[in-house]
Amino acid sequence: MVRYKTASEDVVPFGQKVAFGSGHLANQLFPAALGVFMVVLVMSLNMNPVLAGILGALPRLLDALTDPIMGFISDNTKSKWGRRKPYILLGSVITGVSFMVMWQLNPEDSQAYNFVYFLIVSIFFYIGYTIFATPLIGLGYEMTPDYNERTRLMAVSQWMGQIAWMIAPWFWVIIYEPLIFESAPEGARELSIWVGAVCMILGIMPALFNKEMIVPDKDKLANLSLKDMAANTKEFITGIKLTIKNKSFMKLCGATFLIFNGFQTIAQFAMFIIVYYLFNGDKVAAGTWPAWFGTISAMATAFVVIPIITKLSEKVGKKNAFIIATLISIVGYGLKWWGFDPGNPWLMFMPIPFLSFGIGGLFTLMMSMTADVCDLDELNNGERREGMFGAVYWWMVKLGTALALLTSGIVLQVVGFDQSVDQQSLEALTNLRIADIVIPIITALIAIAIIWKYNITEDRAHEIREALILRRGKVKHQGNNNVDSQ
């Protein structure tokens, strides 16, 4: 086996990895917190669930539509501060402030007022989130040209991002704790200020401390001006077409869509199974068990999965590491049948180390593999378009999330779950548990089939890099091609 050593100049310093990871912690904490806070709209502000669903869907639709536009703008920005960092700074401020303002709601106000208020502010929130997140993803793709260092960088960012999922489940406990806040709306108002401020500070870190790639050929960047809008629109559409035509990239998108969609579809089922199956519908007895399930899952991903996947990808390659991780997650989903036992609630944690390989391996490896695809795209088309690739990739993730929310509700209805009663029928709970296991296993197996012929190996990645160096007319560093024969 031939293994390429990472040249010293290609290593991202640890401080920069932490700064980039801080941005991803904010990037994960915003949606994690939002998912918890949204419960307040229905449970404590007495908003119609349909209206609450609209508030969750409409701004996300706008967010998905604006991602490719922001990717194009970021890819083609010419400024002395870089293509990414000005937007990361601006977007983090807009998003943080909007999150604080968004939750200043009162039960005394009418449902119509709270609906319109929340909708308007959440639109600003998601616009800011797009301005922040899309360039942040693009920045990560270009911070190092090394095949394995990209995985290490993404591992650090995903590790720090998991911190959000460790703490977010406890926001619900804090908001509804009467010893801390007199009411849940008051809790949401005050806690949102802290969450927004922390996310804003974390989000600014990449803009202050990370370095951007110097664009090889700035003459190919579009001029972002009103007079060039027609030409830019044509260039934008062409960019999307080129991105979609990249077969390697579409394999990554397809696998991500399936794994994440399968996971998101059954994400809330664990809470229902814990409350209604393990504790027979007694929410008081269920207590903090659902929060612990979420926190332990995130901890397993951070402390077990990500380090193993990072090392494994260096040994067997990113594609093979993804397949192995996905197969391990399938074992975890199967173990759920025995893990959820009313006689011993502690067994619910048994499948978690296996389950966590699914999502933990997915984003650590897929983001690293997308960076490799960006190099292939430059070789084929002569341009650096990390922002566009990041935007289309995360558009696929967001589309999966939206479909998963819809699918989840349909599955609950099909299995016979009745939200109006505290004790569900044994048939409904059995069907729910089967769906909780079967759905993610099916999507995982299809994802493996899609990624099977992905062909950017470590050797291929180095060939692409050498070709780019020759095209750019740069002198190859001696350390870039050191090999060890094993």
C-alpha positions as CSV (number, residue, x, y, z in Angstrom):
1,M,0.0,0.0,0.0
2,V,1.2,3.5,-0.8
3,R,0.5,6.2,1.7
4,Y,1.3,9.9,1.1
5,K,2.7,12.0,3.9
6,T,1.1,15.3,4.5
7,A,3.6,18.1,3.7
8,S,4.2,20.5,6.6
9,E,2.9,23.5,4.5
10,D,-0.4,21.6,4.0
11,V,-1.1,21.1,7.7
12,V,-3.8,23.4,9.1
13,P,-2.4,24.7,12.5
14,F,-4.4,23.5,15.5
15,G,-5.5,27.0,16.4
16,Q,-7.0,27.5,12.9
17,K,-8.8,24.1,13.2
18,V,-10.3,25.2,16.5
19,A,-11.4,28.6,15.0
20,F,-13.0,26.8,12.0
21,G,-14.6,24.3,14.5
22,S,-16.0,27.2,16.5
23,G,-17.8,28.4,13.4
24,H,-19.3,24.9,13.0
25,L,-20.3,24.8,16.7
26,A,-22.3,27.9,16.0
27,N,-23.5,26.5,12.7
28,Q,-24.9,23.4,14.6
29,L,-26.1,25.2,17.7
30,F,-28.4,27.5,15.8
31,P,-30.6,24.7,14.3
32,A,-30.2,22.5,17.4
33,A,-31.5,25.2,19.7
34,L,-34.2,26.2,17.2
35,G,-35.6,22.7,17.2
36,V,-35.9,22.8,21.0
37,F,-37.3,26.3,21.2
38,M,-40.0,25.6,18.6
39,V,-41.8,23.4,21.1
40,V,-42.6,26.6,23.1
41,L,-44.8,28.0,20.2
42,V,-47.3,25.2,20.6
43,M,-46.9,24.1,24.2
44,S,-46.7,27.5,25.9
45,L,-47.8,30.1,23.4
46,N,-50.8,28.1,22.4
47,M,-50.1,28.5,18.7
48,N,-52.0,26.3,16.2
49,P,-49.7,23.4,15.3
50,V,-50.4,24.0,11.6
51,L,-49.3,27.6,11.9
52,A,-46.2,26.5,13.8
53,G,-45.5,24.1,11.0
54,I,-45.7,26.9,8.5
55,L,-43.3,29.0,10.6
56,G,-40.9,26.1,10.4
57,A,-41.3,25.4,6.7
58,L,-41.5,28.8,4.9
59,P,-38.2,30.4,6.1
60,R,-36.4,27.1,5.5
61,L,-37.7,27.1,1.9
62,L,-36.3,30.6,1.5
63,D,-33.0,29.4,3.1
64,A,-32.7,26.5,0.6
65,L,-33.4,28.8,-2.4
66,T,-30.8,31.4,-1.4
67,D,-28.0,28.9,-0.7
68,P,-26.8,28.6,-4.3
69,I,-27.1,32.4,-4.8
70,M,-24.9,33.0,-1.8
71,G,-22.5,30.3,-3.0
72,F,-22.1,32.1,-6.3
73,I,-21.6,35.5,-4.6
74,S,-19.0,34.1,-2.2
75,D,-17.1,32.3,-5.0
76,N,-16.9,35.5,-7.0
77,T,-16.3,38.1,-4.4
78,K,-13.2,40.3,-4.8
79,S,-12.1,42.0,-1.6
80,K,-8.9,42.6,0.3
81,W,-10.5,40.6,3.2
82,G,-11.2,37.5,1.0
83,R,-14.1,35.8,-0.6
84,R,-15.5,34.1,2.5
85,K,-14.6,35.9,5.7
86,P,-16.5,39.2,5.3
87,Y,-19.8,37.2,4.8
88,I,-19.0,34.9,7.7
89,L,-18.6,37.9,10.0
90,L,-21.7,39.7,8.7
91,G,-23.8,36.6,8.7
92,S,-22.9,35.6,12.2
93,V,-24.0,39.0,13.6
94,I,-27.3,39.0,11.7
95,T,-28.1,35.5,12.7
96,G,-27.2,36.0,16.4
97,V,-29.1,39.2,16.8
98,S,-32.1,37.8,14.9
99,F,-32.2,34.7,17.1
100,M,-32.4,36.9,20.2
101,V,-35.2,39.1,18.8
102,M,-37.1,36.2,17.3
103,W,-38.0,34.7,20.7
104,Q,-39.2,37.9,22.4
105,L,-42.7,36.6,22.3
106,N,-45.5,37.0,24.9
107,P,-48.6,34.7,25.5
108,E,-50.6,37.9,26.2
109,D,-50.2,38.9,22.5
110,S,-52.6,37.4,19.9
111,Q,-51.8,34.3,17.9
112,A,-51.9,36.4,14.7
113,Y,-49.4,38.9,16.1
114,N,-47.0,36.3,17.3
115,F,-47.2,34.4,14.0
116,V,-46.5,37.5,11.9
117,Y,-43.8,38.7,14.2
118,F,-42.0,35.4,14.3
119,L,-42.3,34.9,10.5
120,I,-40.7,38.3,9.7
121,V,-37.8,38.0,12.1
122,S,-37.2,34.3,11.2
123,I,-36.8,35.4,7.5
124,F,-34.0,37.8,8.6
125,F,-32.6,34.9,10.7
126,Y,-32.4,32.5,7.8
127,I,-31.0,35.1,5.4
128,G,-28.3,35.8,8.0
129,Y,-27.8,32.0,8.4
130,T,-27.3,31.6,4.7
131,I,-24.8,34.5,4.5
132,F,-22.9,32.9,7.4
133,A,-23.0,29.2,6.7
134,T,-22.5,28.9,3.0
135,P,-19.1,30.8,2.9
136,L,-18.1,28.9,6.1
137,I,-18.6,25.5,4.3
138,G,-16.7,26.8,1.2
139,L,-13.9,28.0,3.5
140,G,-13.4,24.5,4.9
141,Y,-13.1,23.0,1.4
142,E,-10.1,25.3,0.5
143,M,-8.1,25.5,3.8
144,T,-5.8,22.6,2.8
145,P,-5.1,20.8,-0.5
146,D,-4.1,17.5,1.3
147,Y,-6.3,14.5,1.0
148,N,-6.0,13.3,4.6
149,E,-5.6,16.7,6.2
150,R,-9.0,17.6,4.9
151,T,-10.5,14.7,6.9
152,R,-8.6,15.8,10.0
153,L,-9.9,19.4,9.6
154,M,-13.5,18.2,9.1
155,A,-13.1,15.8,12.0
156,V,-12.2,18.7,14.3
157,S,-15.1,20.8,13.0
158,Q,-17.6,18.0,13.4
159,W,-16.3,17.1,16.8
160,M,-16.9,20.7,18.0
161,G,-20.2,20.7,16.2
162,Q,-21.4,17.8,18.3
163,I,-21.1,19.9,21.4
164,A,-24.2,21.7,20.2
165,W,-26.1,18.4,20.2
166,M,-24.8,17.5,23.7
167,I,-26.2,20.7,25.3
168,A,-29.3,21.5,23.1
169,P,-31.5,18.8,24.6
170,W,-31.1,20.4,28.0
171,F,-32.5,23.7,26.8
172,W,-35.9,22.2,27.0
173,V,-35.3,21.2,30.6
174,I,-34.0,24.7,31.5
175,I,-36.9,26.5,29.7
176,Y,-39.5,24.5,31.6
177,E,-37.8,24.4,35.0
178,P,-40.0,26.5,37.3
179,L,-37.1,27.1,39.7
180,I,-35.3,29.0,37.0
181,F,-38.1,30.7,35.1
182,E,-41.7,31.6,36.0
183,S,-42.9,30.5,32.6
184,A,-41.6,28.8,29.5
185,P,-42.1,31.9,27.3
186,E,-39.9,33.9,29.8
187,G,-37.4,31.1,29.7
188,A,-37.3,31.2,25.9
189,R,-36.9,35.0,25.9
190,E,-34.0,35.0,28.3
191,L,-32.2,31.9,27.1
192,S,-32.4,33.0,23.5
193,I,-30.3,36.1,24.3
194,W,-27.5,33.9,25.7
195,V,-27.7,31.4,22.9
196,G,-27.7,34.1,20.2
197,A,-24.8,35.9,21.8
198,V,-22.7,32.8,22.2
199,C,-23.4,31.7,18.7
200,M,-22.5,35.1,17.3
201,I,-19.1,35.1,19.1
202,L,-18.3,31.6,18.0
203,G,-19.4,32.4,14.4
204,I,-17.0,35.3,14.2
205,M,-13.9,33.2,15.0
206,P,-13.3,31.8,11.5
207,A,-13.5,35.3,10.0
208,L,-10.9,36.5,12.5
209,F,-8.4,33.6,12.5
210,N,-8.7,31.4,9.5
211,K,-6.8,31.9,6.2
212,E,-8.4,31.7,2.8
213,M,-7.0,30.1,-0.3
214,I,-5.5,32.5,-2.9
215,V,-7.6,32.1,-6.0
216,P,-5.4,30.8,-8.8
217,D,-7.0,32.9,-11.6
218,K,-8.9,35.9,-10.3
219,D,-9.6,37.1,-13.9
220,K,-12.2,34.3,-14.2
221,L,-14.3,35.6,-11.3
222,A,-17.5,37.2,-12.2
223,N,-18.1,41.0,-11.6
224,L,-20.7,41.3,-8.9
225,S,-22.5,44.5,-10.1
226,L,-26.0,45.4,-11.3
227,K,-24.9,46.1,-14.8
228,D,-23.5,42.6,-15.1
229,M,-26.6,41.0,-13.6
230,A,-27.7,39.3,-16.9
231,A,-24.2,37.8,-17.5
232,N,-24.0,36.8,-13.8
233,T,-27.4,35.1,-14.0
234,K,-26.2,33.1,-17.0
235,E,-23.0,32.2,-15.2
236,F,-24.9,31.3,-12.1
237,I,-27.1,28.8,-14.0
238,T,-24.1,27.4,-15.8
239,G,-22.4,26.9,-12.5
240,I,-25.3,25.0,-11.1
241,K,-25.4,22.8,-14.2
242,L,-21.7,22.0,-14.0
243,T,-22.1,21.2,-10.3
244,I,-25.0,18.8,-11.0
245,K,-23.2,17.2,-13.9
246,N,-20.3,16.2,-11.6
247,K,-21.0,12.5,-11.1
248,S,-18.7,12.1,-8.1
249,F,-20.3,15.0,-6.3
250,M,-23.8,13.7,-7.1
251,K,-22.9,10.4,-5.5
252,L,-22.0,12.2,-2.4
253,C,-25.2,14.2,-2.4
254,G,-27.3,11.1,-3.0
255,A,-25.6,9.1,-0.2
256,T,-26.0,12.1,2.2
257,F,-29.6,12.6,1.3
258,L,-30.4,9.0,2.1
259,I,-28.5,8.6,5.3
260,F,-29.6,12.0,6.7
261,N,-33.2,11.6,5.5
262,G,-33.4,8.1,7.1
263,F,-31.9,9.5,10.3
264,Q,-34.1,12.6,10.4
265,T,-37.3,10.6,9.7
266,I,-37.0,8.5,12.8
267,A,-35.1,11.2,15.0
268,Q,-38.2,12.0,17.1
269,F,-39.3,8.4,17.3
270,A,-36.8,7.7,20.1
271,M,-38.5,10.2,22.4
272,F,-42.0,8.7,21.7
273,I,-40.7,5.2,22.3
274,I,-39.0,6.2,25.5
275,V,-42.1,8.0,26.8
276,Y,-44.9,5.7,25.5
277,Y,-43.2,2.3,25.5
278,L,-40.6,2.4,28.3
279,F,-42.7,4.6,30.6
280,N,-46.2,3.8,29.4
281,G,-47.0,7.4,28.6
282,D,-45.9,8.8,32.0
283,K,-44.1,12.0,31.0
284,V,-43.1,12.7,34.6
285,A,-41.5,9.3,35.0
286,A,-39.7,9.7,31.6
287,G,-38.2,12.8,33.0
288,T,-34.8,13.6,31.5
289,W,-34.3,10.2,29.8
290,P,-35.0,11.6,26.3
291,A,-32.5,14.4,26.9
292,W,-29.8,12.0,28.1
293,F,-30.4,9.8,25.0
294,G,-29.7,12.8,22.8
295,T,-26.7,14.0,24.8
296,I,-25.1,10.5,25.0
297,S,-25.6,10.0,21.3
298,A,-23.7,13.3,20.6
299,M,-20.9,12.4,23.0
300,A,-20.5,8.9,21.4
301,T,-20.2,10.7,18.0
302,A,-17.6,13.1,19.3
303,F,-15.4,10.9,21.5
304,V,-15.7,7.5,19.8
305,V,-16.9,7.8,16.2
306,I,-15.0,10.8,14.8
307,P,-11.5,9.8,16.1
308,I,-12.0,6.2,14.7
309,I,-13.4,7.4,11.4
310,T,-10.5,9.8,10.9
311,K,-7.9,7.1,11.5
312,L,-9.8,4.6,9.5
313,S,-10.1,6.8,6.4
314,E,-6.3,7.2,6.4
315,K,-5.9,3.5,6.4
316,V,-8.6,2.3,3.9
317,G,-9.6,5.5,2.2
318,K,-12.6,7.8,2.6
319,K,-15.1,5.8,0.6
320,N,-14.3,2.5,2.3
321,A,-14.4,4.2,5.7
322,F,-17.9,5.5,4.9
323,I,-19.1,2.1,3.9
324,I,-17.7,0.5,7.1
325,A,-19.2,3.3,9.3
326,T,-22.6,2.9,7.6
327,L,-22.6,-0.9,8.1
328,I,-21.8,-0.4,11.8
329,S,-24.7,2.0,12.1
330,I,-27.0,-0.7,10.6
331,V,-25.9,-3.0,13.5
332,G,-26.9,-0.2,15.9
333,Y,-30.3,0.2,14.4
334,G,-30.9,-3.5,14.7
335,L,-29.9,-3.5,18.4
336,K,-32.6,-1.0,19.1
337,W,-35.1,-3.8,19.2
338,W,-33.4,-5.2,22.4
339,G,-32.2,-1.8,23.6
340,F,-35.6,-0.3,24.3
341,D,-36.7,-2.5,27.2
342,P,-39.4,-1.3,29.7
343,G,-37.8,-3.5,32.4
344,N,-34.3,-1.8,32.0
345,P,-34.3,1.7,30.6
346,W,-30.5,1.8,30.8
347,L,-30.3,-0.6,27.9
348,M,-31.4,2.3,25.6
349,F,-27.8,3.5,25.6
350,M,-26.5,0.1,24.3
351,P,-27.0,0.8,20.6
352,I,-25.7,4.3,20.7
353,P,-22.0,3.7,20.0
354,F,-23.0,1.7,16.9
355,L,-25.8,4.1,15.8
356,S,-23.5,7.1,16.0
357,F,-21.3,5.8,13.2
358,G,-24.0,6.7,10.7
359,I,-24.2,10.5,11.1
360,G,-20.7,10.9,12.7
361,G,-19.1,9.2,9.7
362,L,-21.3,10.8,7.2
363,F,-20.5,14.5,7.6
364,T,-16.8,14.0,8.6
365,L,-16.1,12.1,5.4
366,M,-18.5,13.7,3.0
367,M,-17.3,17.2,3.6
368,S,-13.7,16.0,3.2
369,M,-14.7,14.1,0.0
370,T,-16.5,17.2,-1.4
371,A,-13.2,19.2,-1.0
372,D,-11.6,16.5,-3.2
373,V,-14.4,17.0,-5.7
374,C,-13.7,20.7,-5.8
375,D,-10.2,20.0,-7.0
376,L,-11.5,17.7,-9.8
377,D,-14.0,20.5,-10.8
378,E,-11.1,23.0,-11.1
379,L,-9.2,20.5,-13.2
380,N,-12.2,20.0,-15.5
381,N,-13.5,23.6,-15.6
382,G,-10.7,25.8,-14.5
383,E,-12.5,27.6,-11.6
384,R,-12.7,27.3,-7.8
385,R,-16.3,27.0,-6.8
386,E,-16.3,25.7,-3.3
387,G,-19.2,28.0,-2.3
388,M,-21.4,26.6,-5.0
389,F,-20.6,23.0,-4.2
390,G,-21.2,23.7,-0.5
391,A,-24.5,25.4,-1.3
392,V,-25.8,22.6,-3.5
393,Y,-24.6,19.9,-1.0
394,W,-26.4,21.6,2.0
395,W,-29.4,22.3,-0.2
396,M,-29.7,18.6,-0.5
397,V,-29.4,18.2,3.2
398,K,-32.1,20.8,3.9
399,L,-34.4,19.2,1.3
400,G,-33.8,15.9,3.1
401,T,-34.8,17.5,6.4
402,A,-38.0,18.9,5.0
403,L,-39.0,15.6,3.4
404,A,-38.0,13.8,6.6
405,L,-40.3,16.0,8.7
406,L,-43.2,15.2,6.3
407,T,-42.4,11.5,6.1
408,S,-42.1,11.3,9.9
409,G,-45.6,12.6,10.4
410,I,-47.0,10.2,7.7
411,V,-45.2,7.2,9.4
412,L,-46.7,8.2,12.8
413,Q,-50.2,8.2,11.3
414,V,-49.6,4.9,9.4
415,V,-48.4,3.0,12.4
416,G,-51.5,4.1,14.4
417,F,-49.9,6.6,16.8
418,D,-52.5,8.7,18.6
419,Q,-51.2,12.0,20.0
420,S,-54.4,12.7,21.9
421,V,-53.9,9.8,24.4
422,D,-51.3,9.0,27.0
423,Q,-51.2,5.3,26.5
424,Q,-50.7,4.0,23.0
425,S,-51.9,0.6,21.7
426,L,-49.3,-2.2,21.8
427,E,-49.8,-2.6,18.0
428,A,-49.0,1.0,17.4
429,L,-45.9,0.9,19.5
430,T,-44.7,-2.3,17.9
431,N,-45.2,-0.8,14.4
432,L,-43.4,2.4,15.5
433,R,-40.4,0.4,16.8
434,I,-40.2,-1.6,13.6
435,A,-40.3,1.6,11.5
436,D,-37.6,3.1,13.8
437,I,-35.3,0.3,12.8
438,V,-36.3,-0.6,9.2
439,I,-36.4,2.9,7.6
440,P,-32.8,4.0,8.4
441,I,-31.5,0.5,7.5
442,I,-33.1,0.6,4.0
443,T,-31.8,4.2,3.3
444,A,-28.3,3.2,4.6
445,L,-28.1,0.1,2.2
446,I,-29.2,2.3,-0.8
447,A,-26.6,4.9,0.2
448,I,-23.9,2.2,0.2
449,A,-25.0,1.1,-3.3
450,I,-24.8,4.7,-4.6
451,I,-21.3,5.4,-3.2
452,W,-19.9,2.0,-4.2
453,K,-18.4,3.3,-7.5
454,Y,-17.2,6.6,-6.2
455,N,-13.6,6.7,-7.6
456,I,-11.6,9.6,-6.1
457,T,-9.1,7.6,-4.1
458,E,-6.1,9.0,-2.3
459,D,-3.9,8.2,-5.4
460,R,-6.5,9.8,-7.7
461,A,-6.6,12.9,-5.5
462,H,-2.9,13.3,-5.6
463,E,-2.9,12.9,-9.4
464,I,-5.5,15.7,-9.6
465,R,-3.4,17.9,-7.3
466,E,-0.2,17.4,-9.3
467,A,-2.1,18.3,-12.5
468,L,-3.4,21.5,-10.9
469,I,0.0,22.4,-9.8
470,L,1.4,22.0,-13.3
471,R,-1.5,24.0,-14.8
472,R,-1.0,26.9,-12.3
473,G,2.7,27.0,-13.2
474,K,3.8,26.5,-9.6
475,V,6.9,24.6,-8.4
476,K,6.0,21.4,-6.8
477,H,7.1,21.2,-3.1
478,Q,9.5,18.4,-2.5
479,G,7.4,17.2,0.5
480,N,4.2,16.9,-1.5
481,N,5.0,13.5,-3.0
482,N,6.8,11.7,-0.1
483,V,5.6,8.1,0.0
484,D,6.1,5.2,2.2
485,S,5.9,1.7,0.8
486,Q,4.1,-0.6,3.2
